[in-house]
Amino acid sequence: MKKVLSKDILNELTNELDNTPLATSEQIQKMYKHMPGLAQVNIPKYKISRDIDLVHYPFTNSKLNTLLEGITGMKAENLLSIHTITTTVGAEVYPHKDTCSTVSLSLILEDEFEGGDFYLNSDYIDIKKAGDYLIFNGHINSHKVTPITEGSRKVLIAFYKTKASLNIL
């Protein structure tokens, strides 16, 4: 289930993220329109985490889209969200499902942390090193990240819709 990117691809991906302008407010609102659950992550009733830094990226960077397609096998036209989540000491991600995302990518970008264990349903998945990643059906499978006890964990998340998911959008 767990996969590992080569160092070259990981470096290319992180460089592309560093050189991609962040999504504009208008682009983020458009994403939220198609993924209402993502828009609610900071509303107390729907909150899936605490003490996280969530950064959105636009879908307009063709090189980034090509890199993601090489990792996931999914076309850019199916993207729902590209974002990074950085968690620091005490932060965690509560058990949740990714609304509307039938294909979810979770890829570790920075690994200078302790804690931060990833669970898919109730199974521990060992994705802790930079380049480790997992692709799963986020709409069906509950997942969580345990509290960070030391350092900082940064992960790239991409959500995709598939033809089967069009009925839930």
Buried (B, 14 or more C-beta within 10 A) or exposed (E): EEEBBEEEBBEBBBEBBEEBEBBEEEBBEBBBEBBEBBBBBEEEEEEBBEEBEBBBBBBEBEEBBEBBBEBBEBEBEBBBBBBBBBBBBEBBBEEBBBBBBBBBBBBBBBBEBEBBBBBBEEEEBEBBEBBBBBBBBBBEEBBBBEBBEEBBBBBBBBBBBEEEBEEEE
